[in-house]
Amino acid sequence: MEAAASNSTILSSNCKNGPMEIIENYRGGFMFESNNKEDLINKFNLFMKTDNKEIFKKKIFVKKKTKFYTKFRHFVNLENFLNSTILYK
C-alpha cells in the first residue's frame, strides 16, 4: 500500500496476507518467494529488464486496487453487511 501511494514499483515477498491480493497475479508488481534469495534475484533482474511502459501499467493497476483496502471501503462493506443482516431478521 505504501509503495503504491508513493508511486513506487512493488517488489515484495509472498506471505499469507496481503501482497498477492494487491499485486494480483503479478499485474501490479513483482513477487518473490519468501526466504528464497535466488527468486529475489530473479525477480529483481526481471524488474530491471521490464520497460517503462509496463512498469507504468503495473503502477496504475496497483493504485486502482488500493481503493478496495481503505478504511472507508471497510466501513462501507461493514455497514452494508450489517444493514443486510438487520433487514433479514
C-alpha positions, 0 to 999 in steps of 0.5 A: 500500500505504501509503495503504491501511494508513493508511486513506487514499483512493488517488489515484495515477498509472498506471505499469507496476507496481503501482497498477492491480493494487491499485486494480483497475479503479478499485474501490479508488481513483482513477487518473490518467494519468501526466504528464497534469495535466488527468486529475489534475484530473479525477480529483481533482474526481471524488474530491471529488464521490464520497460517503462511502459509496463512498469507504468501499467503495473503502477496504475493497476496497483493504485486502482486496487488500493481503493478496495483496502481503505478504511472507508471501503471497510466501513462501507462493506461493514455497514452494508453487511450489517444493514443486510443482516438487520433487514433479514431478521 
